[in-house]
Amino acid sequence: MSRRYSVRSQQRSGYCVRIRIQLCLHPTKRPSEGDSLHPPGYAQAGQTNLKSPQDIQVYVVNTNFTLRWNYTGNDTNVTFSAEYQWFGNTETNETEWKELPGCQNVTRTECDFSSAITEYYDTHHVRIRAERMEEVSPWSSIFEMIPYFIAQIGPPGIKLQSTNGVIKIKVSPPEANQVRKMWISHLDFKYNLVIWENSSNAEFRSQSIFPTDKIDDLAPDTTYCLKVQATLPLDLKEGLFSPIRCVKTTRKVNDVFCATNVSVLALNMKFHLHWNNQYKQHVSYNVQYLIGYLKKLHDDYSVKWLNVPGCENITDTQCSFSSIITTVSGFYYLRVQAMSEYNTSCLSNEVKVDPLRTNEIGPPGVKVDISDVLLHIQISPPGGSESEVMRDHYDLSYRVLYWKNSSDNEEEIKMKEIKQTIGTVSDLTPSTLYCVKVQAFSEFYNKSSHYSKEKCIRTPGDEVFPLVILATFVIALIAVLLVATPLVFALYQAYAKMKYVFFPSCHPPLNIEGFGGQLFSSPYMSTTEEPIANCCIIEAIITEEVNQIDFKDYKHSKQSSRDSGNYSNDDDTSGSKVSEEMLEKEIV
């Protein structure tokens, strides 16, 4: 420990420090006159014969750490020792240099220090120096690293099996059997396969595979070689390839009742599976599916296939499997199991279904209308109003084509793109037939539908609008008259009755007006009952007077009064007789 301290301090300390080191190394010996004051191997700056190591590099594969460097000195019997600093302790800012296990007094220009590093996301510093006996070189430049960022993915393990014309492969992830792991989740790995025929003019083929997969479309009785690489796409890391393995294919048994040409047809999130039947005898089918993420696991998923509801023991060569598409974020695999009349079964090739990418967009619905000088276009999203997936996940836009459908005017088709389901077209020509068709498309999925059916509508002429306004005014006026006339008539009748009752237009003569109170004031007003005694007296008087009246003289007198236009107030008898006669008539 004191030797390392002296070397570290010799470049920045003075004479007193050298004395201190002398005492540490030789506590019981007093320096003689010929002895050096420096410890063995000590060399002042510029006097050391050892050079520092150069080109320090650290190579990390999984959790295996290797330190490598170059040394240009010609010295013999030189060894190398390394130190490291770890900056993972946040409690204190000071960090100490420690000996790097596995890299002390090594004779080669590399060493393995895998056991020293346990924290893969923290910063580490590494340095190294040359040593010979007690002589040491200056420290090399510091190599700084964060292990995870410089680590490389190791090769995966593979197992192969050749059967029925295909090669079954099982891949085990890097660090499969290791306790310490650099890569936390094996589910994040994706595997790339490179395969080629074992011949001089081989063509290399690359494809992505699952941990448990099969390779088909291979020639029978042919030797193929392959290698597998594990990758982490999210971290942009590509691992080392596995050792090359070779295997010979067999011939495939051709079962004529197997379903062939399995394909998926999907439109507006309605999914159908179709296949061909080459067998002429009785065959029944089961459509089976597997949730896609199960293939990412390193477990055996062969027993996890399920039958599609409604597609069991059918004889048709098509079936709808829309009921199993419960999410659009994942993917599915489908296959057809054929069962012959002899109770033998055969499995078809698998097809992958990624709902949003497999599905095709249908044409939208279109309605057109004319309002003033604008052409209104109303668009219904593909799949109808109930298809929320088409609206929410595809982020649809619409390409609108419109043109004048006229033989006299050959005008080019115009186009406009809109995001909304309602659009307008202005600057229309009167008395012209306009046609419209619309296409839906999704930029993100690079999908587009067929164009909708053409919808045409004619714009009105210039003279039509005044006629429409005039006709509207006349119809409104007639309606007002039809409603107002009975209402005015009813109000007039009510007014006349009220005026006749409360404000009569004629009044009786003054000598009659006051007679009897309200008896003659109005035929519609109820009169107040008068005392019976008074009425009886009046009747008696009238009766006596009537017997004494000469009706001829009365008529003559009445005629004379009308001719003169006046009544004689002097003759009380005449006035009284007239009043009595009128009263008698009322009584009768």
C-alpha positions in Angstrom: 0.0 0.0 0.0 2.8 2.4 0.8 4.5 1.7 -2.5 1.4 2.6 -4.5 1.0 5.8 -2.4 4.6 6.8 -3.1 4.2 6.3 -6.8 1.0 8.4 -6.9 2.6 11.1 -4.8 6.0 11.4 -6.4 4.7 13.5 -9.3 3.2 16.1 -7.1 5.1 16.0 -3.7 8.4 17.4 -2.5 11.4 16.3 -0.4 9.5 15.9 2.9 7.2 13.4 1.2 10.1 11.3 0.0 11.5 11.1 3.6 8.0 9.9 4.7 8.1 7.2 2.1 11.6 6.2 3.2 10.5 5.7 6.7 7.5 3.6 5.6 9.6 1.3 3.6 12.5 0.9 6.0 11.3 1.8 9.5 14.3 0.3 11.3 17.1 1.2 8.9 18.9 4.5 9.0 20.1 5.6 5.5 23.8 5.4 5.0 25.9 7.7 3.0 25.7 5.5 -0.1 22.1 4.6 0.1 19.5 6.3 -2.1 16.8 8.3 -0.5 14.3 6.8 -3.1 12.6 3.5 -2.7 13.7 0.7 -5.1 12.2 1.1 -8.5 11.6 4.8 -7.9 12.4 7.0 -10.9 12.1 10.7 -11.1 10.0 12.2 -13.9 11.8 11.7 -17.2 14.1 9.0 -15.8 11.9 5.9 -15.9 12.6 3.3 -18.5 9.1 1.9 -18.7 6.5 3.3 -21.0 2.8 3.5 -20.3 0.3 1.1 -22.0 -1.6 2.7 -24.9 -4.9 2.2 -26.7 -6.9 1.0 -23.7 -10.1 -0.7 -24.7 -12.8 -2.7 -22.8 -14.8 -5.4 -24.6 -18.1 -6.6 -23.1 -20.1 -9.6 -24.3 -23.1 -10.2 -22.1 -21.5 -10.0 -18.6 -18.0 -11.0 -19.7 -15.5 -8.1 -19.4 -12.1 -8.1 -21.2 -9.5 -5.3 -20.9 -7.1 -5.0 -23.8 -4.2 -2.6 -24.5 -1.0 -2.1 -26.5 2.5 -1.8 -25.2 5.3 -0.4 -27.4 8.2 -0.8 -25.1 11.0 -3.3 -25.7 11.5 -4.1 -22.0 11.5 -7.7 -20.9 10.0 -9.2 -17.8 7.3 -6.5 -17.8 3.9 -7.2 -16.1 0.8 -5.0 -16.0 -1.6 -4.1 -13.3 -4.9 -2.2 -13.5 -7.1 -0.2 -11.2 -10.7 1.0 -11.5 -13.1 3.5 -10.0 -16.8 3.0 -9.5 -19.1 6.1 -9.4 -22.2 4.3 -8.2 -22.1 5.5 -4.6 -24.1 8.7 -4.5 -23.6 9.2 -0.8 -20.0 10.5 -1.1 -18.4 12.3 -4.0 -15.0 10.8 -3.3 -14.1 7.6 -5.0 -11.0 5.5 -4.5 -9.0 3.7 -7.0 -9.1 0.0 -6.3 -7.1 -2.9 -7.7 -9.0 -4.5 -10.6 -9.4 -8.2 -9.9 -8.1 -10.5 -12.6 -5.8 -7.7 -13.9 -2.9 -7.7 -11.5 0.6 -8.7 -12.6 -0.5 -10.1 -15.9 2.0 -10.9 -18.6 -0.3 -10.6 -21.6 -1.9 -7.4 -23.0 -5.4 -8.4 -22.0 -7.1 -9.6 -18.9 -10.6 -10.7 -17.8 -12.2 -8.7 -15.0 -15.8 -10.0 -15.2 -16.0 -10.7 -11.5 -15.3 -7.1 -10.6 -18.3 -5.4 -12.3 -21.7 -6.0 -10.9 -23.4 -2.6 -11.7 -24.0 -2.4 -15.4 -25.7 1.1 -15.5 -23.1 3.0 -13.5 -20.0 4.8 -14.7 -16.6 3.1 -14.3 -13.0 4.3 -14.9 -10.2 2.0 -15.7 -6.4 2.6 -16.0 -3.3 0.4 -16.3 0.4 0.7 -16.0 3.5 -1.4 -16.7 5.7 -2.8 -13.9 9.2 -4.5 -13.8 10.5 -5.5 -10.4 10.1 -2.4 -8.3 10.0 0.0 -11.3 6.6 1.2 -12.6 5.5 3.3 -15.5 3.1 6.3 -15.4 -0.6 5.4 -15.5 -2.2 5.1 -18.8 -5.0 7.4 -19.9 -8.3 6.7 -18.2 -10.9 4.6 -20.0 -14.5 5.6 -19.0 -17.4 3.3 -19.6 -21.0 2.4 -18.7 -21.1 -1.4 -19.2 -24.6 -1.7 -20.6 -24.0 0.8 -23.4 -20.8 -0.8 -24.7 -21.9 -4.4 -24.1 -22.5 -6.7 -27.0 -25.2 -9.4 -27.2 -23.7 -12.9 -27.2 -24.7 -15.7 -29.6 -27.9 -17.6 -28.9 -28.1 -21.3 -28.6 -29.9 -23.3 -31.4 -31.3 -26.8 -31.8 -32.4 -28.2 -35.2 -34.7 -31.0 -36.3 -35.4 -32.0 -39.9 -38.9 -33.5 -40.4 -41.5 -33.7 -43.2 -39.7 -31.4 -45.5 -39.2 -28.6 -43.0 -36.6 -27.7 -40.4 -37.8 -27.1 -36.9 -35.6 -24.7 -34.9 -35.5 -23.9 -31.2 -33.5 -20.9 -30.1 -32.4 -20.3 -26.5 -31.6 -16.7 -25.5 -28.1 -15.4 -24.7 -27.3 -15.9 -21.0 -29.9 -18.7 -20.9 -28.2 -20.5 -18.0 -26.3 -17.7 -16.3 -27.1 -16.3 -12.9 -25.8 -12.8 -13.7 -27.5 -11.2 -16.7 -26.8 -8.1 -18.7 -30.1 -8.3 -20.6 -33.1 -8.2 -18.2 -36.0 -9.5 -20.3 -35.6 -12.3 -22.9 -39.0 -11.3 -24.4 -37.3 -8.2 -25.9 -35.1 -10.3 -28.1 -35.8 -10.7 -31.8 -34.0 -13.3 -33.8 -32.6 -13.1 -37.3 -31.9 -16.3 -39.3 -29.5 -16.6 -42.2 -29.8 -19.8 -44.2 -28.2 -21.1 -47.3 -27.6 -24.3 -49.2 -24.3 -26.0 -48.5 -23.0 -25.5 -52.1 -20.4 -23.5 -53.9 -23.0 -21.1 -55.4 -25.2 -20.7 -52.4 -27.6 -17.8 -52.0 -28.1 -16.4 -48.5 -31.6 -15.9 -47.3 -32.4 -13.8 -44.2 -35.7 -13.9 -42.2 -37.0 -13.2 -38.8 -38.0 -16.2 -36.7 -39.5 -16.9 -33.3 -37.7 -18.8 -30.5 -39.7 -21.9 -31.6 -40.3 -21.9 -35.3 -40.1 -23.9 -38.5 -38.4 -23.1 -41.8 -40.3 -24.3 -44.9 -40.1 -23.7 -48.6 -37.0 -25.8 -48.7 -35.8 -28.2 -51.3 -36.0 -31.9 -50.3 -32.9 -34.0 -49.7 -30.8 -30.9 -49.5 -28.2 -29.8 -46.9 -28.8 -26.4 -45.5 -26.6 -24.4 -43.2 -27.8 -21.6 -40.9 -26.9 -19.3 -38.1 -28.9 -17.1 -35.8 -28.4 -13.7 -34.3 -30.2 -12.1 -31.3 -31.1 -8.4 -31.6 -32.6 -5.7 -29.4 -34.3 -3.3 -31.9 -35.3 -0.7 -29.2 -31.6 -0.3 -28.2 -30.3 -0.6 -31.7 -28.1 -3.6 -30.7 -27.2 -6.5 -32.8 -25.6 -9.5 -31.3 -23.1 -12.1 -32.4 -24.2 -15.0 -34.6 -24.4 -18.5 -33.3 -22.0 -21.1 -34.6 -23.0 -22.4 -38.0 -25.1 -25.5 -38.0 -26.0 -27.7 -41.0 -28.8 -30.2 -41.5 -30.3 -32.2 -44.4 -34.0 -31.9 -45.3 -36.4 -34.8 -45.9 -39.2 -35.3 -48.4 -42.6 -33.9 -47.4 -45.5 -36.3 -47.2 -48.3 -35.0 -49.5 -51.7 -35.4 -47.9 -54.2 -34.7 -50.6 -57.0 -33.7 -48.1 -54.9 -31.0 -46.6 -56.2 -27.4 -47.0 -54.0 -25.4 -49.4 -53.6 -21.8 -50.4 -54.8 -20.5 -47.0 -55.5 -16.8 -47.2 -57.2 -14.0 -45.3 -59.7 -11.5 -46.8 -60.5 -8.6 -44.6 -62.6 -5.5 -45.3 -63.7 -2.9 -42.8 -62.6 -5.1 -39.9 -64.6 -8.1 -41.1 -62.2 -11.1 -41.4 -62.7 -14.2 -43.4 -60.3 -17.2 -43.9 -60.3 -18.9 -47.3 -58.6 -22.1 -48.5 -58.7 -24.7 -51.3 -59.8 -28.3 -51.1 -58.2 -30.8 -53.5 -59.7 -33.9 -52.0 -63.0 -35.1 -53.6 -64.1 -37.2 -50.7 -65.8 -36.1 -47.4 -63.5 -33.7 -45.5 -64.3 -31.6 -42.5 -62.3 -28.6 -41.2 -61.5 -26.9 -38.0 -60.1 -23.4 -38.1 -57.6 -22.8 -35.3 -55.9 -19.7 -34.0 -53.0 -18.8 -31.7 -52.5 -15.4 -30.0 -49.3 -14.0 -31.4 -47.4 -13.1 -28.3 -47.3 -16.8 -27.3 -44.8 -17.4 -30.1 -42.4 -14.9 -28.4 -42.1 -17.1 -25.4 -39.5 -19.8 -25.2 -42.1 -22.3 -24.1 -43.9 -24.9 -26.2 -47.0 -23.3 -27.7 -48.2 -26.3 -29.8 -50.9 -27.2 -27.2 -52.2 -23.6 -27.0 -54.0 -23.5 -30.4 -57.8 -22.9 -30.0 -60.7 -23.5 -32.4 -62.5 -20.5 -33.8 -66.1 -20.4 -32.7 -68.4 -21.2 -35.5 -65.6 -22.7 -37.6 -65.6 -26.2 -36.1 -66.4 -29.4 -38.2 -67.4 -27.4 -41.2 -67.4 -28.5 -44.8 -67.2 -25.1 -46.4 -63.8 -23.8 -47.5 -64.3 -20.4 -45.9 -65.2 -19.1 -42.4 -65.4 -15.8 -40.6 -63.1 -15.3 -37.6 -64.0 -11.7 -36.8 -65.2 -12.8 -33.3 -61.6 -13.6 -32.1 -60.2 -10.2 -33.1 -60.6 -8.7 -29.6 -57.7 -6.2 -29.9 -56.0 -4.4 -32.8 -52.7 -4.0 -31.0 -51.6 -7.6 -31.2 -51.5 -10.2 -33.9 -52.8 -13.7 -34.5 -51.9 -16.9 -36.4 -54.5 -19.1 -38.1 -54.3 -22.5 -39.7 -56.8 -25.1 -41.0 -57.0 -28.6 -39.6 -58.4 -31.0 -42.2 -59.9 -34.3 -41.0 -60.6 -37.1 -43.6 -63.2 -39.8 -43.5 -60.5 -42.1 -42.1 -60.0 -40.0 -39.0 -56.6 -38.8 -40.1 -55.8 -35.1 -39.8 -53.5 -32.7 -41.6 -52.5 -29.1 -40.7 -52.1 -26.4 -43.2 -49.5 -23.7 -43.3 -50.0 -20.8 -40.9 -51.0 -17.3 -41.9 -50.3 -14.2 -39.8 -53.0 -11.7 -39.1 -52.0 -8.2 -38.0 -55.6 -6.7 -37.8 -54.9 -3.1 -38.8 -52.3 -4.0 -41.5 -54.2 -7.0 -42.9 -57.5 -5.2 -43.1 -58.4 -3.3 -46.2 -60.3 0.0 -46.2 -63.7 0.0 -48.1 -65.1 3.0 -50.0 -66.9 5.6 -48.0 -70.5 6.7 -48.4 -71.3 10.0 -50.0 -74.3 12.4 -50.1 -74.4 15.7 -52.0 -76.7 18.7 -51.7 -76.9 22.2 -53.2 -77.3 25.3 -51.0 -77.2 28.7 -52.7 -73.9 28.7 -54.6 -72.2 25.9 -52.6 -72.0 22.1 -53.3 -72.2 20.3 -49.9 -70.5 16.9 -49.6 -71.3 14.7 -46.6 -69.1 11.6 -46.2 -69.8 8.5 -44.2 -66.6 6.7 -42.9 -66.0 3.2 -44.3 -67.7 0.5 -42.3 -70.6 2.6 -41.3 -71.2 4.7 -38.2 -70.9 1.6 -35.9 -67.3 0.9 -37.0 -65.3 2.7 -34.3 -62.1 1.0 -35.2 -62.1 2.5 -38.7 -62.5 6.0 -37.3 -60.3 5.8 -34.3 -57.3 3.8 -35.4 -56.8 4.7 -39.1 -56.9 8.5 -38.8 -58.7 8.6 -42.1 -58.4 11.4 -44.7 -60.6 11.8 -47.8 -59.7 12.5 -51.4 -62.7 14.2 -53.1 -62.9 14.3 -56.9 -65.5 16.5 -58.6 -66.2 17.6 -62.1 -68.8 19.0 -64.5 -70.7 16.3 -66.2 -71.5 18.1 -69.4 -71.0 17.2 -73.0 -70.5 20.8 -74.0 -67.8 21.5 -71.5 -65.0 19.1 -71.2 -63.4 20.2 -67.9 -60.7 18.3 -66.1 -61.4 16.6 -62.8 -60.6 18.6 -59.7 -59.4 17.2 -56.4 -59.3 18.3 -52.8 -58.2 16.5 -49.7 -60.0 17.0 -46.4 -59.9 15.5 -42.9 -63.5 16.2 -41.9 -66.5 14.2 -43.1 -68.1 17.4 -44.5 -66.8 19.4 -47.4 -67.9 22.2 -49.7 -67.2 23.2 -53.3 -67.7 26.8 -54.3 -67.7 28.8 -57.6 -70.4 26.6 -59.2 -71.8 27.2 -62.6 -75.7 27.6 -62.8 -77.7 24.9 -64.5 -74.8 22.5 -64.5 -74.6 18.8 -63.5 -71.8 18.2 -61.0 -70.6 14.7 -60.1 -68.6 13.7 -57.0 -66.7 10.6 -55.8 -64.6 10.1 -52.7 -61.7 7.9 -51.6 -60.7 7.2 -48.0 -57.0 6.8 -47.2 -54.6 6.4 -44.2 -51.1 7.8 -44.5 -49.7 6.0 -41.5 -50.7 2.5 -42.8 -50.3 3.5 -46.5 -53.7 2.2 -47.3 -56.5 3.6 -49.5 -59.9 2.5 -50.5 -61.6 2.3 -53.8 -63.6 5.4 -54.9 -67.2 5.6 -53.9 -70.0 5.5 -56.4 -70.5 8.8 -58.3 -73.1 11.1 -56.9 -74.4 13.8 -59.2 -76.6 16.9 -58.7 -77.6 19.8 -60.9 -77.2 23.4 -59.8 -80.2 25.7 -60.3 -80.3 28.4 -63.0 -80.0 32.2 -62.4 -83.8 32.9 -62.9 -84.9 30.2 -60.5 -83.9 31.9 -57.4 -86.2 35.0 -57.8 -89.1 32.7 -58.8 -88.5 30.6 -55.7 -88.4 33.8 -53.5 -91.7 35.1 -55.1 -93.4 31.7 -54.8 -92.4 31.5 -51.2 -93.8 35.0 -50.5 -97.1 34.3 -52.2 -97.6 31.0 -50.4 -96.8 32.7 -47.1 -99.2 35.5 -47.8 -102.0 33.1 -48.7 -101.4 31.1 -45.6 -101.5 34.3 -43.5 -104.8 35.3 -45.1 -106.4 31.9 -44.6 -105.5 32.0 -40.9 -106.2 35.7 -40.3 -109.6 36.0 -42.0 -111.6 33.7 -39.6 -109.8 35.2 -36.7 -110.7 38.8 -37.7 -114.3 37.8 -38.4 -114.6 36.2 -35.0 -113.1 39.2 -33.3 -115.5 41.5 -35.2 -118.6 39.5 -34.1 -117.5 39.5 -30.5 -116.9 43.2 -30.7 -120.4 43.9 -32.2 -122.1 41.8 -29.5 -120.2 43.6 -26.7 -120.9 47.0 -28.2 -124.6 46.2 -28.6 -124.9 45.0 -25.0 -122.9 47.7 -23.3 -123.3 50.6 -25.7 -126.7 50.3 -27.6 -127.1 52.6 -30.6 -130.8 53.6 -29.9 -132.6 54.8 -26.7 -136.3 54.9 -25.9 -138.1 58.2 -25.5 -137.6 60.1 -22.3 -141.1 59.6 -21.0 -140.6 55.8 -21.3 -136.8 55.5 -20.6 -137.3 56.1 -16.9 -140.4 54.0 -16.6 -139.7 50.7 -14.7 -136.1 51.3 -14.1 -133.9 48.8 -16.1 -136.9 47.0 -17.6 -136.4 48.4 -21.1 -132.7 49.3 -21.0 -131.5 46.1 -22.7 -133.1 42.9 -23.8 -130.0 41.0 -22.8 -129.7 42.3 -19.3 -131.6 40.8 -16.5 -134.1 43.2 -14.9 -134.4 43.7 -11.2 -137.7 42.3 -9.8 -140.1 45.0 -8.8 -142.6 44.9 -6.0 -145.7 42.9 -6.9 -147.9 45.6 -5.4 -146.7 48.2 -7.8 -147.2 45.9 -10.8 -150.7 45.1 -9.8 -151.6 48.7 -9.5 -150.2 49.5 -12.9 -152.1 46.7 -14.5 -155.3 47.9 -13.0 -154.8 51.4 -14.2 -154.0 50.2 -17.7 -157.0 48.0 -17.9 -159.4 50.8 -16.9 -157.9 53.2 -19.3 -157.9 50.7 -22.2 -161.6 50.2 -22.0 -162.2 53.8 -22.3 -159.9 54.4 -25.3 -161.2 54.7 -28.7 -158.8 52.9 -30.8 -159.8 54.8 -33.9 -159.2 58.1 -32.3 -155.8 56.8 -31.0 -154.7 55.7 -34.5 -155.7 59.1 -35.8 -154.0 60.8 -33.1 -150.9 58.7 -33.7 -150.8 59.4 -37.3 -151.1 63.1 -36.6 -148.2 62.9 -34.2 -146.0 61.2 -36.8 -146.9 63.8 -39.4 -146.0 66.6 -37.1 -142.9 64.9 -35.8 -143.7 66.2 -32.3 -145.5 65.1 -29.2 -147.6 67.5 -27.4 -146.5 67.7 -23.8 -149.4 69.9 -22.9 -151.9 67.1 -23.4 -151.1 64.7 -20.6 -154.0 62.4 -21.5 -152.7 61.8 -25.0 -149.2 61.1 -23.8 -150.4 58.9 -21.1 -152.6 56.9 -23.5 -149.7 56.3 -25.8 -147.6 55.0 -23.0 -150.4 52.9 -21.7 -150.9 51.3 -25.2 -147.3 50.4 -25.5 -147.3 49.0 -22.0 -150.3 46.9 -22.8 -148.6 45.5 -25.8 -145.6 44.5 -23.8 -147.8 42.9 -21.2 -149.8 41.0 -23.8 
